[in-house]
């Protein structure tokens, strides 16, 4: 009887590990995408000028600060995963994703309100 119970516990633990690993990977990829978008905005002087003209530069910078908080959650998620604290890894990855969703939504709003098209960022 002990063997099936152990196998079930191992399987449950493995599933938690797999879920944590996937969540951390999703958070890392989201971080990279948003970091790339932020970089595209900051290297494009025309976009920055448009954002500044509608007085949204402070909002942009606030979102960069919030993004940094999200990346700290990704780091914490990785550390928790490495320590086999899968609940902690999932919680931190989830928090990071919530932050990234807010940052992405806000940056898209800033770009829209500034009349900056994403295509302009990529082509510049």
Jmol script that loads the backbone (N, CA, C; Angstrom):
load data "model"
ATOM      1  N   UNK A   1       0.801  -1.193   0.000  1.00  0.00           N
ATOM      2  CA  UNK A   1       0.000   0.000   0.000  1.00  0.00           C
ATOM      3  C   UNK A   1       0.851   1.267   0.000  1.00  0.00           C
ATOM      4  N   UNK A   2       2.002   1.217   0.605  1.00  0.00           N
ATOM      5  CA  UNK A   2       2.847   2.405   0.700  1.00  0.00           C
ATOM      6  C   UNK A   2       3.337   2.851  -0.673  1.00  0.00           C
ATOM      7  N   UNK A   3       3.598   1.919  -1.544  1.00  0.00           N
ATOM      8  CA  UNK A   3       4.119   2.280  -2.869  1.00  0.00           C
ATOM      9  C   UNK A   3       3.131   3.128  -3.667  1.00  0.00           C
ATOM     10  N   UNK A   4       1.848   2.713  -3.773  1.00  0.00           N
ATOM     11  CA  UNK A   4       0.923   3.559  -4.527  1.00  0.00           C
ATOM     12  C   UNK A   4       0.764   4.947  -3.917  1.00  0.00           C
ATOM     13  N   UNK A   5       0.739   5.034  -2.596  1.00  0.00           N
ATOM     14  CA  UNK A   5       0.605   6.339  -1.949  1.00  0.00           C
ATOM     15  C   UNK A   5       1.822   7.200  -2.267  1.00  0.00           C
ATOM     16  N   UNK A   6       3.007   6.610  -2.223  1.00  0.00           N
ATOM     17  CA  UNK A   6       4.228   7.353  -2.539  1.00  0.00           C
ATOM     18  C   UNK A   6       4.225   7.803  -3.992  1.00  0.00           C
ATOM     19  N   UNK A   7       3.778   6.915  -4.859  1.00  0.00           N
ATOM     20  CA  UNK A   7       3.720   7.265  -6.276  1.00  0.00           C
ATOM     21  C   UNK A   7       2.740   8.410  -6.499  1.00  0.00           C
ATOM     22  N   UNK A   8       1.612   8.362  -5.806  1.00  0.00           N
ATOM     23  CA  UNK A   8       0.626   9.438  -5.945  1.00  0.00           C
ATOM     24  C   UNK A   8       1.192  10.748  -5.427  1.00  0.00           C
ATOM     25  N   UNK A   9       1.896  10.702  -4.304  1.00  0.00           N
ATOM     26  CA  UNK A   9       2.488  11.918  -3.758  1.00  0.00           C
ATOM     27  C   UNK A   9       3.550  12.451  -4.713  1.00  0.00           C
ATOM     28  N   UNK A  10       4.365  11.564  -5.258  1.00  0.00           N
ATOM     29  CA  UNK A  10       5.403  11.993  -6.195  1.00  0.00           C
ATOM     30  C   UNK A  10       4.763  12.599  -7.434  1.00  0.00           C
ATOM     31  N   UNK A  11       3.729  11.944  -7.932  1.00  0.00           N
ATOM     32  CA  UNK A  11       3.060  12.448  -9.132  1.00  0.00           C
ATOM     33  C   UNK A  11       2.455  13.825  -8.862  1.00  0.00           C
ATOM     34  N   UNK A  12       1.812  13.992  -7.717  1.00  0.00           N
ATOM     35  CA  UNK A  12       1.240  15.286  -7.346  1.00  0.00           C
ATOM     36  C   UNK A  12       2.314  16.337  -7.226  1.00  0.00           C
ATOM     37  N   UNK A  13       3.435  15.988  -6.650  1.00  0.00           N
ATOM     38  CA  UNK A  13       4.560  16.911  -6.489  1.00  0.00           C
ATOM     39  C   UNK A  13       5.144  17.266  -7.856  1.00  0.00           C
ATOM     40  N   UNK A  14       5.245  16.275  -8.711  1.00  0.00           N
ATOM     41  CA  UNK A  14       5.770  16.507 -10.051  1.00  0.00           C
ATOM     42  C   UNK A  14       4.861  17.465 -10.818  1.00  0.00           C
ATOM     43  N   UNK A  15       3.554  17.292 -10.690  1.00  0.00           N
ATOM     44  CA  UNK A  15       2.626  18.172 -11.378  1.00  0.00           C
ATOM     45  C   UNK A  15       2.760  19.598 -10.873  1.00  0.00           C
ATOM     46  N   UNK A  16       2.930  19.755  -9.575  1.00  0.00           N
ATOM     47  CA  UNK A  16       3.118  21.082  -8.996  1.00  0.00           C
ATOM     48  C   UNK A  16       4.417  21.696  -9.523  1.00  0.00           C
ATOM     49  N   UNK A  17       5.441  20.882  -9.621  1.00  0.00           N
ATOM     50  CA  UNK A  17       6.720  21.333 -10.162  1.00  0.00           C
ATOM     51  C   UNK A  17       6.577  21.769 -11.620  1.00  0.00           C
ATOM     52  N   UNK A  18       5.874  20.954 -12.402  1.00  0.00           N
ATOM     53  CA  UNK A  18       5.666  21.281 -13.816  1.00  0.00           C
ATOM     54  C   UNK A  18       4.871  22.574 -13.974  1.00  0.00           C
ATOM     55  N   UNK A  19       3.828  22.722 -13.154  1.00  0.00           N
ATOM     56  CA  UNK A  19       3.012  23.926 -13.220  1.00  0.00           C
ATOM     57  C   UNK A  19       3.855  25.153 -12.861  1.00  0.00           C
ATOM     58  N   UNK A  20       4.650  25.031 -11.826  1.00  0.00           N
ATOM     59  CA  UNK A  20       5.506  26.147 -11.408  1.00  0.00           C
ATOM     60  C   UNK A  20       6.500  26.499 -12.504  1.00  0.00           C
ATOM     61  N   UNK A  21       7.091  25.481 -13.099  1.00  0.00           N
ATOM     62  CA  UNK A  21       8.066  25.713 -14.169  1.00  0.00           C
ATOM     63  C   UNK A  21       7.417  26.452 -15.340  1.00  0.00           C
ATOM     64  N   UNK A  22       6.228  26.023 -15.727  1.00  0.00           N
ATOM     65  CA  UNK A  22       5.534  26.661 -16.847  1.00  0.00           C
ATOM     66  C   UNK A  22       5.153  28.103 -16.513  1.00  0.00           C
ATOM     67  N   UNK A  23       4.680  28.324 -15.295  1.00  0.00           N
ATOM     68  CA  UNK A  23       4.298  29.681 -14.887  1.00  0.00           C
ATOM     69  C   UNK A  23       5.511  30.612 -14.905  1.00  0.00           C
ATOM     70  N   UNK A  24       6.636  30.125 -14.405  1.00  0.00           N
ATOM     71  CA  UNK A  24       7.846  30.942 -14.384  1.00  0.00           C
ATOM     72  C   UNK A  24       8.297  31.237 -15.817  1.00  0.00           C
ATOM     73  N   UNK A  25       8.212  30.251 -16.697  1.00  0.00           N
ATOM     74  CA  UNK A  25       8.586  30.470 -18.095  1.00  0.00           C
ATOM     75  C   UNK A  25       7.698  31.514 -18.761  1.00  0.00           C
ATOM     76  N   UNK A  26       6.400  31.443 -18.507  1.00  0.00           N
ATOM     77  CA  UNK A  26       5.465  32.420 -19.083  1.00  0.00           C
ATOM     78  C   UNK A  26       5.792  33.820 -18.558  1.00  0.00           C
ATOM     79  N   UNK A  27       6.066  33.922 -17.269  1.00  0.00           N
ATOM     80  CA  UNK A  27       6.409  35.220 -16.683  1.00  0.00           C
ATOM     81  C   UNK A  27       7.703  35.763 -17.281  1.00  0.00           C
ATOM     82  N   UNK A  28       8.688  34.898 -17.481  1.00  0.00           N
ATOM     83  CA  UNK A  28       9.953  35.336 -18.088  1.00  0.00           C
ATOM     84  C   UNK A  28       9.741  35.840 -19.517  1.00  0.00           C
ATOM     85  N   UNK A  29       8.959  35.110 -20.296  1.00  0.00           N
ATOM     86  CA  UNK A  29       8.702  35.521 -21.678  1.00  0.00           C
ATOM     87  C   UNK A  29       7.925  36.830 -21.726  1.00  0.00           C
ATOM     88  N   UNK A  30       6.967  36.981 -20.839  1.00  0.00           N
ATOM     89  CA  UNK A  30       6.207  38.232 -20.777  1.00  0.00           C
ATOM     90  C   UNK A  30       7.123  39.395 -20.421  1.00  0.00           C
ATOM     91  N   UNK A  31       8.011  39.160 -19.489  1.00  0.00           N
ATOM     92  CA  UNK A  31       8.972  40.186 -19.086  1.00  0.00           C
ATOM     93  C   UNK A  31       9.829  40.622 -20.274  1.00  0.00           C
ATOM     94  N   UNK A  32      10.298  39.653 -21.029  1.00  0.00           N
ATOM     95  CA  UNK A  32      11.140  39.960 -22.196  1.00  0.00           C
ATOM     96  C   UNK A  32      10.372  40.784 -23.232  1.00  0.00           C
ATOM     97  N   UNK A  33       9.136  40.421 -23.481  1.00  0.00           N
ATOM     98  CA  UNK A  33       8.336  41.140 -24.491  1.00  0.00           C
ATOM     99  C   UNK A  33       8.098  42.585 -24.074  1.00  0.00           C
ATOM    100  N   UNK A  34       7.751  42.781 -22.817  1.00  0.00           N
ATOM    101  CA  UNK A  34       7.480  44.138 -22.347  1.00  0.00           C
ATOM    102  C   UNK A  34       8.767  44.945 -22.278  1.00  0.00           C
ATOM    103  N   UNK A  35       9.842  44.304 -21.877  1.00  0.00           N
ATOM    104  CA  UNK A  35      11.137  44.991 -21.856  1.00  0.00           C
ATOM    105  C   UNK A  35      11.512  45.459 -23.263  1.00  0.00           C
ATOM    106  N   UNK A  36      11.257  44.633 -24.260  1.00  0.00           N
ATOM    107  CA  UNK A  36      11.528  45.018 -25.651  1.00  0.00           C
ATOM    108  C   UNK A  36      10.669  46.196 -26.082  1.00  0.00           C
ATOM    109  N   UNK A  37       9.393  46.190 -25.697  1.00  0.00           N
ATOM    110  CA  UNK A  37       8.504  47.303 -26.035  1.00  0.00           C
ATOM    111  C   UNK A  37       9.002  48.591 -25.385  1.00  0.00           C
ATOM    112  N   UNK A  38       9.363  48.523 -24.118  1.00  0.00           N
ATOM    113  CA  UNK A  38       9.874  49.703 -23.415  1.00  0.00           C
ATOM    114  C   UNK A  38      11.140  50.219 -24.100  1.00  0.00           C
ATOM    115  N   UNK A  39      12.022  49.310 -24.457  1.00  0.00           N
ATOM    116  CA  UNK A  39      13.261  49.705 -25.132  1.00  0.00           C
ATOM    117  C   UNK A  39      12.951  50.388 -26.463  1.00  0.00           C
ATOM    118  N   UNK A  40      11.991  49.853 -27.216  1.00  0.00           N
ATOM    119  CA  UNK A  40      11.622  50.464 -28.490  1.00  0.00           C
ATOM    120  C   UNK A  40      11.099  51.888 -28.299  1.00  0.00           C
ATOM    121  N   UNK A  41      10.335  52.094 -27.243  1.00  0.00           N
ATOM    122  CA  UNK A  41       9.808  53.435 -26.975  1.00  0.00           C
ATOM    123  C   UNK A  41      10.951  54.386 -26.637  1.00  0.00           C
ATOM    124  N   UNK A  42      11.849  53.947 -25.779  1.00  0.00           N
ATOM    125  CA  UNK A  42      12.912  54.839 -25.308  1.00  0.00           C
ATOM    126  C   UNK A  42      13.981  55.141 -26.355  1.00  0.00           C
ATOM    127  N   UNK A  43      14.158  54.287 -27.342  1.00  0.00           N
ATOM    128  CA  UNK A  43      15.152  54.593 -28.378  1.00  0.00           C
ATOM    129  C   UNK A  43      14.558  55.433 -29.502  1.00  0.00           C
ATOM    130  N   UNK A  44      13.248  55.588 -29.503  1.00  0.00           N
ATOM    131  CA  UNK A  44      12.577  56.344 -30.556  1.00  0.00           C
ATOM    132  C   UNK A  44      12.297  57.762 -30.060  1.00  0.00           C
ATOM    133  N   UNK A  45      13.120  58.698 -30.485  1.00  0.00           N
ATOM    134  CA  UNK A  45      12.987  60.081 -30.024  1.00  0.00           C
ATOM    135  C   UNK A  45      11.657  60.707 -30.433  1.00  0.00           C
ATOM    136  N   UNK A  46      11.157  60.354 -31.600  1.00  0.00           N
ATOM    137  CA  UNK A  46       9.864  60.884 -32.044  1.00  0.00           C
ATOM    138  C   UNK A  46       8.758  60.419 -31.107  1.00  0.00           C
ATOM    139  N   UNK A  47       8.762  59.153 -30.762  1.00  0.00           N
ATOM    140  CA  UNK A  47       7.747  58.617 -29.848  1.00  0.00           C
ATOM    141  C   UNK A  47       7.843  59.301 -28.490  1.00  0.00           C
ATOM    142  N   UNK A  48       9.060  59.444 -27.988  1.00  0.00           N
ATOM    143  CA  UNK A  48       9.241  60.106 -26.694  1.00  0.00           C
ATOM    144  C   UNK A  48       8.740  61.546 -26.737  1.00  0.00           C
ATOM    145  N   UNK A  49       8.997  62.220 -27.835  1.00  0.00           N
ATOM    146  CA  UNK A  49       8.542  63.605 -27.977  1.00  0.00           C
ATOM    147  C   UNK A  49       7.011  63.671 -28.001  1.00  0.00           C
ATOM    148  N   UNK A  50       6.390  62.757 -28.726  1.00  0.00           N
ATOM    149  CA  UNK A  50       4.926  62.714 -28.767  1.00  0.00           C
ATOM    150  C   UNK A  50       4.349  62.435 -27.375  1.00  0.00           C
ATOM    151  N   UNK A  51       4.955  61.513 -26.662  1.00  0.00           N
ATOM    152  CA  UNK A  51       4.507  61.177 -25.306  1.00  0.00           C
ATOM    153  C   UNK A  51       4.691  62.377 -24.378  1.00  0.00           C
ATOM    154  N   UNK A  52       5.807  63.036 -24.529  1.00  0.00           N
ATOM    155  CA  UNK A  52       6.092  64.226 -23.713  1.00  0.00           C
ATOM    156  C   UNK A  52       5.094  65.345 -24.026  1.00  0.00           C
ATOM    157  N   UNK A  53       4.763  65.521 -25.283  1.00  0.00           N
ATOM    158  CA  UNK A  53       3.833  66.584 -25.705  1.00  0.00           C
ATOM    159  C   UNK A  53       2.449  66.443 -25.090  1.00  0.00           C
ATOM    160  N   UNK A  54       2.030  65.219 -24.824  1.00  0.00           N
ATOM    161  CA  UNK A  54       0.714  65.022 -24.201  1.00  0.00           C
ATOM    162  C   UNK A  54       0.854  64.769 -22.695  1.00  0.00           C
ATOM    163  N   UNK A  55       1.987  65.143 -22.171  1.00  0.00           N
ATOM    164  CA  UNK A  55       2.315  65.056 -20.730  1.00  0.00           C
ATOM    165  C   UNK A  55       2.090  63.673 -20.128  1.00  0.00           C
ATOM    166  N   UNK A  56       2.529  62.656 -20.848  1.00  0.00           N
ATOM    167  CA  UNK A  56       2.410  61.290 -20.353  1.00  0.00           C
ATOM    168  C   UNK A  56       3.764  60.643 -20.063  1.00  0.00           C
ATOM    169  N   UNK A  57       4.830  61.426 -20.125  1.00  0.00           N
ATOM    170  CA  UNK A  57       6.160  60.863 -19.877  1.00  0.00           C
ATOM    171  C   UNK A  57       6.278  60.345 -18.440  1.00  0.00           C
ATOM    172  N   UNK A  58       5.720  61.072 -17.481  1.00  0.00           N
ATOM    173  CA  UNK A  58       5.745  60.599 -16.095  1.00  0.00           C
ATOM    174  C   UNK A  58       4.982  59.285 -15.943  1.00  0.00           C
ATOM    175  N   UNK A  59       3.881  59.168 -16.673  1.00  0.00           N
ATOM    176  CA  UNK A  59       3.117  57.923 -16.638  1.00  0.00           C
ATOM    177  C   UNK A  59       3.944  56.767 -17.204  1.00  0.00           C
ATOM    178  N   UNK A  60       4.642  57.039 -18.295  1.00  0.00           N
ATOM    179  CA  UNK A  60       5.503  56.020 -18.892  1.00  0.00           C
ATOM    180  C   UNK A  60       6.572  55.587 -17.897  1.00  0.00           C
ATOM    181  N   UNK A  61       7.213  56.560 -17.285  1.00  0.00           N
ATOM    182  CA  UNK A  61       8.269  56.246 -16.323  1.00  0.00           C
ATOM    183  C   UNK A  61       7.725  55.485 -15.122  1.00  0.00           C
ATOM    184  N   UNK A  62       6.502  55.826 -14.693  1.00  0.00           N
ATOM    185  CA  UNK A  62       5.867  55.080 -13.607  1.00  0.00           C
ATOM    186  C   UNK A  62       5.628  53.632 -13.978  1.00  0.00           C
ATOM    187  N   UNK A  63       5.280  53.418 -15.232  1.00  0.00           N
ATOM    188  CA  UNK A  63       5.075  52.043 -15.692  1.00  0.00           C
ATOM    189  C   UNK A  63       6.382  51.273 -15.789  1.00  0.00           C
ATOM    190  N   UNK A  64       7.460  51.962 -16.103  1.00  0.00           N
ATOM    191  CA  UNK A  64       8.770  51.310 -16.120  1.00  0.00           C
ATOM    192  C   UNK A  64       9.138  50.888 -14.694  1.00  0.00           C
ATOM    193  N   UNK A  65       8.852  51.741 -13.735  1.00  0.00           N
ATOM    194  CA  UNK A  65       9.109  51.396 -12.335  1.00  0.00           C
ATOM    195  C   UNK A  65       8.263  50.199 -11.915  1.00  0.00           C
ATOM    196  N   UNK A  66       6.996  50.196 -12.311  1.00  0.00           N
ATOM    197  CA  UNK A  66       6.125  49.063 -12.009  1.00  0.00           C
ATOM    198  C   UNK A  66       6.627  47.801 -12.696  1.00  0.00           C
ATOM    199  N   UNK A  67       7.093  47.936 -13.926  1.00  0.00           N
ATOM    200  CA  UNK A  67       7.669  46.800 -14.652  1.00  0.00           C
ATOM    201  C   UNK A  67       8.847  46.218 -13.867  1.00  0.00           C
ATOM    202  N   UNK A  68       9.682  47.097 -13.308  1.00  0.00           N
ATOM    203  CA  UNK A  68      10.821  46.632 -12.514  1.00  0.00           C
ATOM    204  C   UNK A  68      10.364  45.807 -11.310  1.00  0.00           C
ATOM    205  N   UNK A  69       9.250  46.195 -10.714  1.00  0.00           N
ATOM    206  CA  UNK A  69       8.689  45.412  -9.611  1.00  0.00           C
ATOM    207  C   UNK A  69       8.276  44.027 -10.106  1.00  0.00           C
ATOM    208  N   UNK A  70       7.696  43.990 -11.294  1.00  0.00           N
ATOM    209  CA  UNK A  70       7.312  42.709 -11.874  1.00  0.00           C
ATOM    210  C   UNK A  70       8.513  41.821 -12.147  1.00  0.00           C
ATOM    211  N   UNK A  71       9.598  42.415 -12.630  1.00  0.00           N
ATOM    212  CA  UNK A  71      10.800  41.599 -12.889  1.00  0.00           C
ATOM    213  C   UNK A  71      11.391  41.089 -11.576  1.00  0.00           C
ATOM    214  N   UNK A  72      11.235  41.862 -10.496  1.00  0.00           N
ATOM    215  CA  UNK A  72      11.686  41.378  -9.187  1.00  0.00           C
ATOM    216  C   UNK A  72      10.862  40.149  -8.779  1.00  0.00           C
ATOM    217  N   UNK A  73       9.576  40.144  -9.123  1.00  0.00           N
ATOM    218  CA  UNK A  73       8.743  38.973  -8.852  1.00  0.00           C
ATOM    219  C   UNK A  73       9.197  37.769  -9.675  1.00  0.00           C
ATOM    220  N   UNK A  74       9.625  38.012 -10.913  1.00  0.00           N
ATOM    221  CA  UNK A  74      10.123  36.904 -11.739  1.00  0.00           C
ATOM    222  C   UNK A  74      11.393  36.324 -11.114  1.00  0.00           C
ATOM    223  N   UNK A  75      12.267  37.196 -10.646  1.00  0.00           N
ATOM    224  CA  UNK A  75      13.484  36.730  -9.979  1.00  0.00           C
ATOM    225  C   UNK A  75      13.126  35.906  -8.745  1.00  0.00           C
ATOM    226  N   UNK A  76      12.184  36.407  -7.950  1.00  0.00           N
ATOM    227  CA  UNK A  76      11.742  35.676  -6.758  1.00  0.00           C
ATOM    228  C   UNK A  76      11.102  34.344  -7.137  1.00  0.00           C
ATOM    229  N   UNK A  77      10.362  34.323  -8.241  1.00  0.00           N
ATOM    230  CA  UNK A  77       9.741  33.078  -8.706  1.00  0.00           C
ATOM    231  C   UNK A  77      10.809  32.056  -9.087  1.00  0.00           C
ATOM    232  N   UNK A  78      11.847  32.514  -9.781  1.00  0.00           N
ATOM    233  CA  UNK A  78      12.951  31.616 -10.140  1.00  0.00           C
ATOM    234  C   UNK A  78      13.650  31.079  -8.899  1.00  0.00           C
ATOM    235  N   UNK A  79      13.890  31.957  -7.948  1.00  0.00           N
ATOM    236  CA  UNK A  79      14.562  31.532  -6.716  1.00  0.00           C
ATOM    237  C   UNK A  79      13.707  30.527  -5.947  1.00  0.00           C
ATOM    238  N   UNK A  80      12.416  30.783  -5.875  1.00  0.00           N
ATOM    239  CA  UNK A  80      11.517  29.855  -5.189  1.00  0.00           C
ATOM    240  C   UNK A  80      11.485  28.505  -5.914  1.00  0.00           C
ATOM    241  N   UNK A  81      11.451  28.557  -7.238  1.00  0.00           N
ATOM    242  CA  UNK A  81      11.440  27.310  -8.013  1.00  0.00           C
ATOM    243  C   UNK A  81      12.708  26.502  -7.751  1.00  0.00           C
ATOM    244  N   UNK A  82      13.844  27.176  -7.774  1.00  0.00           N
ATOM    245  CA  UNK A  82      15.126  26.496  -7.520  1.00  0.00           C
ATOM    246  C   UNK A  82      15.174  25.887  -6.120  1.00  0.00           C
ATOM    247  N   UNK A  83      14.490  26.533  -5.172  1.00  0.00           N
ATOM    248  CA  UNK A  83      14.445  26.036  -3.793  1.00  0.00           C
ATOM    249  C   UNK A  83      13.326  24.997  -3.604  1.00  0.00           C
ATOM    250  N   UNK A  84      12.678  24.626  -4.707  1.00  0.00           N
ATOM    251  CA  UNK A  84      11.572  23.676  -4.719  1.00  0.00           C
ATOM    252  C   UNK A  84      10.376  24.165  -3.907  1.00  0.00           C
ATOM    253  N   UNK A  85      10.250  25.480  -3.803  1.00  0.00           N
ATOM    254  CA  UNK A  85       9.070  26.104  -3.192  1.00  0.00           C
ATOM    255  C   UNK A  85       8.134  26.437  -4.345  1.00  0.00           C
ATOM    256  N   UNK A  86       7.410  25.427  -4.809  1.00  0.00           N
ATOM    257  CA  UNK A  86       6.610  25.578  -6.006  1.00  0.00           C
ATOM    258  C   UNK A  86       5.423  26.516  -5.800  1.00  0.00           C
ATOM    259  N   UNK A  87       4.853  26.501  -4.615  1.00  0.00           N
ATOM    260  CA  UNK A  87       3.766  27.442  -4.323  1.00  0.00           C
ATOM    261  C   UNK A  87       4.279  28.880  -4.399  1.00  0.00           C
ATOM    262  N   UNK A  88       5.449  29.118  -3.828  1.00  0.00           N
ATOM    263  CA  UNK A  88       6.056  30.447  -3.875  1.00  0.00           C
ATOM    264  C   UNK A  88       6.393  30.865  -5.294  1.00  0.00           C
ATOM    265  N   UNK A  89       6.870  29.910  -6.082  1.00  0.00           N
ATOM    266  CA  UNK A  89       7.205  30.197  -7.477  1.00  0.00           C
ATOM    267  C   UNK A  89       5.948  30.587  -8.245  1.00  0.00           C
ATOM    268  N   UNK A  90       4.871  29.840  -8.046  1.00  0.00           N
ATOM    269  CA  UNK A  90       3.618  30.131  -8.737  1.00  0.00           C
ATOM    270  C   UNK A  90       3.060  31.470  -8.281  1.00  0.00           C
ATOM    271  N   UNK A  91       3.100  31.730  -6.990  1.00  0.00           N
ATOM    272  CA  UNK A  91       2.572  32.994  -6.460  1.00  0.00           C
ATOM    273  C   UNK A  91       3.341  34.185  -7.017  1.00  0.00           C
ATOM    274  N   UNK A  92       4.658  34.097  -7.038  1.00  0.00           N
ATOM    275  CA  UNK A  92       5.469  35.201  -7.566  1.00  0.00           C
ATOM    276  C   UNK A  92       5.289  35.366  -9.067  1.00  0.00           C
ATOM    277  N   UNK A  93       5.218  34.266  -9.793  1.00  0.00           N
ATOM    278  CA  UNK A  93       5.007  34.346 -11.240  1.00  0.00           C
ATOM    279  C   UNK A  93       3.635  34.953 -11.542  1.00  0.00           C
ATOM    280  N   UNK A  94       2.633  34.564 -10.773  1.00  0.00           N
ATOM    281  CA  UNK A  94       1.291  35.106 -10.958  1.00  0.00           C
ATOM    282  C   UNK A  94       1.274  36.603 -10.691  1.00  0.00           C
ATOM    283  N   UNK A  95       1.928  37.021  -9.610  1.00  0.00           N
ATOM    284  CA  UNK A  95       2.009  38.450  -9.296  1.00  0.00           C
ATOM    285  C   UNK A  95       2.723  39.202 -10.417  1.00  0.00           C
ATOM    286  N   UNK A  96       3.801  38.645 -10.926  1.00  0.00           N
ATOM    287  CA  UNK A  96       4.531  39.279 -12.028  1.00  0.00           C
ATOM    288  C   UNK A  96       3.628  39.429 -13.242  1.00  0.00           C
ATOM    289  N   UNK A  97       2.880  38.388 -13.574  1.00  0.00           N
ATOM    290  CA  UNK A  97       1.998  38.446 -14.743  1.00  0.00           C
ATOM    291  C   UNK A  97       0.900  39.487 -14.573  1.00  0.00           C
ATOM    292  N   UNK A  98       0.385  39.622 -13.368  1.00  0.00           N
ATOM    293  CA  UNK A  98      -0.622  40.652 -13.110  1.00  0.00           C
ATOM    294  C   UNK A  98      -0.026  42.048 -13.317  1.00  0.00           C
ATOM    295  N   UNK A  99       1.180  42.237 -12.819  1.00  0.00           N
ATOM    296  CA  UNK A  99       1.862  43.523 -12.997  1.00  0.00           C
ATOM    297  C   UNK A  99       2.123  43.775 -14.475  1.00  0.00           C
ATOM    298  N   UNK A 100       2.624  42.770 -15.178  1.00  0.00           N
ATOM    299  CA  UNK A 100       2.935  42.931 -16.597  1.00  0.00           C
ATOM    300  C   UNK A 100       1.685  43.250 -17.407  1.00  0.00           C
ATOM    301  N   UNK A 101       0.568  42.634 -17.055  1.00  0.00           N
ATOM    302  CA  UNK A 101      -0.684  42.932 -17.752  1.00  0.00           C
ATOM    303  C   UNK A 101      -1.044  44.408 -17.579  1.00  0.00           C
ATOM    304  N   UNK A 102      -0.920  44.905 -16.358  1.00  0.00           N
ATOM    305  CA  UNK A 102      -1.218  46.309 -16.076  1.00  0.00           C
ATOM    306  C   UNK A 102      -0.251  47.233 -16.825  1.00  0.00           C
ATOM    307  N   UNK A 103       1.028  46.912 -16.814  1.00  0.00           N
ATOM    308  CA  UNK A 103       2.029  47.733 -17.497  1.00  0.00           C
ATOM    309  C   UNK A 103       1.767  47.749 -18.998  1.00  0.00           C
ATOM    310  N   UNK A 104       1.522  46.607 -19.578  1.00  0.00           N
ATOM    311  CA  UNK A 104       1.278  46.537 -21.019  1.00  0.00           C
ATOM    312  C   UNK A 104       0.031  47.328 -21.397  1.00  0.00           C
ATOM    313  N   UNK A 105      -1.024  47.162 -20.618  1.00  0.00           N
ATOM    314  CA  UNK A 105      -2.260  47.906 -20.871  1.00  0.00           C
ATOM    315  C   UNK A 105      -1.999  49.411 -20.791  1.00  0.00           C
ATOM    316  N   UNK A 106      -1.288  49.824 -19.774  1.00  0.00           N
ATOM    317  CA  UNK A 106      -1.012  51.251 -19.584  1.00  0.00           C
ATOM    318  C   UNK A 106      -0.112  51.813 -20.682  1.00  0.00           C
ATOM    319  N   UNK A 107       0.917  51.081 -21.052  1.00  0.00           N
ATOM    320  CA  UNK A 107       1.809  51.562 -22.117  1.00  0.00           C
ATOM    321  C   UNK A 107       1.057  51.650 -23.433  1.00  0.00           C
ATOM    322  N   UNK A 108       0.218  50.668 -23.721  1.00  0.00           N
ATOM    323  CA  UNK A 108      -0.587  50.734 -24.950  1.00  0.00           C
ATOM    324  C   UNK A 108      -1.506  51.949 -24.933  1.00  0.00           C
ATOM    325  N   UNK A 109      -2.076  52.263 -23.781  1.00  0.00           N
ATOM    326  CA  UNK A 109      -2.920  53.454 -23.656  1.00  0.00           C
ATOM    327  C   UNK A 109      -2.098  54.723 -23.875  1.00  0.00           C
ATOM    328  N   UNK A 110      -0.918  54.772 -23.294  1.00  0.00           N
ATOM    329  CA  UNK A 110      -0.028  55.930 -23.473  1.00  0.00           C
ATOM    330  C   UNK A 110       0.316  56.107 -24.949  1.00  0.00           C
ATOM    331  N   UNK A 111       0.650  55.020 -25.612  1.00  0.00           N
ATOM    332  CA  UNK A 111       0.989  55.099 -27.040  1.00  0.00           C
ATOM    333  C   UNK A 111      -0.211  55.566 -27.855  1.00  0.00           C
ATOM    334  N   UNK A 112      -1.374  55.039 -27.535  1.00  0.00           N
ATOM    335  CA  UNK A 112      -2.599  55.434 -28.246  1.00  0.00           C
ATOM    336  C   UNK A 112      -2.898  56.910 -28.012  1.00  0.00           C
ATOM    337  N   UNK A 113      -2.842  57.339 -26.766  1.00  0.00           N
ATOM    338  CA  UNK A 113      -3.147  58.727 -26.432  1.00  0.00           C
ATOM    339  C   UNK A 113      -2.115  59.706 -27.001  1.00  0.00           C
ATOM    340  N   UNK A 114      -0.932  59.201 -27.306  1.00  0.00           N
ATOM    341  CA  UNK A 114       0.141  60.029 -27.871  1.00  0.00           C
ATOM    342  C   UNK A 114       0.176  59.955 -29.391  1.00  0.00           C
ATOM    343  N   UNK A 115      -0.724  59.171 -29.964  1.00  0.00           N
ATOM    344  CA  UNK A 115      -0.753  58.936 -31.407  1.00  0.00           C
ATOM    345  C   UNK A 115       0.515  58.274 -31.927  1.00  0.00           C
ATOM    346  N   UNK A 116       1.115  57.443 -31.088  1.00  0.00           N
ATOM    347  CA  UNK A 116       2.279  56.661 -31.508  1.00  0.00           C
ATOM    348  C   UNK A 116       1.756  55.295 -31.935  1.00  0.00           C
ATOM    349  N   UNK A 117       2.072  54.919 -33.145  1.00  0.00           N
ATOM    350  CA  UNK A 117       1.680  53.609 -33.654  1.00  0.00           C
ATOM    351  C   UNK A 117       2.816  52.628 -33.395  1.00  0.00           C
ATOM    352  N   UNK A 118       2.467  51.397 -33.000  1.00  0.00           N
ATOM    353  CA  UNK A 118       3.502  50.404 -32.742  1.00  0.00           C
ATOM    354  C   UNK A 118       4.386  50.201 -33.961  1.00  0.00           C
ATOM    355  N   UNK A 119       3.820  50.292 -35.144  1.00  0.00           N
ATOM    356  CA  UNK A 119       4.609  50.151 -36.369  1.00  0.00           C
ATOM    357  C   UNK A 119       5.681  51.222 -36.470  1.00  0.00           C
ATOM    358  N   UNK A 120       5.376  52.423 -35.968  1.00  0.00           N
ATOM    359  CA  UNK A 120       6.380  53.482 -35.945  1.00  0.00           C
ATOM    360  C   UNK A 120       7.555  53.107 -35.072  1.00  0.00           C
ATOM    361  N   UNK A 121       7.286  52.445 -33.968  1.00  0.00           N
ATOM    362  CA  UNK A 121       8.358  52.057 -33.056  1.00  0.00           C
ATOM    363  C   UNK A 121       9.283  51.048 -33.708  1.00  0.00           C
ATOM    364  N   UNK A 122       8.690  50.103 -34.384  1.00  0.00           N
ATOM    365  CA  UNK A 122       9.477  49.028 -34.996  1.00  0.00           C
ATOM    366  C   UNK A 122      10.261  49.533 -36.198  1.00  0.00           C
ATOM    367  N   UNK A 123       9.671  50.428 -36.965  1.00  0.00           N
ATOM    368  CA  UNK A 123      10.312  50.912 -38.189  1.00  0.00           C
ATOM    369  C   UNK A 123      11.338  52.009 -37.954  1.00  0.00           C
ATOM    370  N   UNK A 124      11.400  52.536 -36.750  1.00  0.00           N
ATOM    371  CA  UNK A 124      12.318  53.662 -36.482  1.00  0.00           C
ATOM    372  C   UNK A 124      13.651  53.200 -36.001  1.00  0.00           C
TER     373      UNK A 124
END
end "model"
wireframe off; spacefill off
backbone 0.3
color backbone group
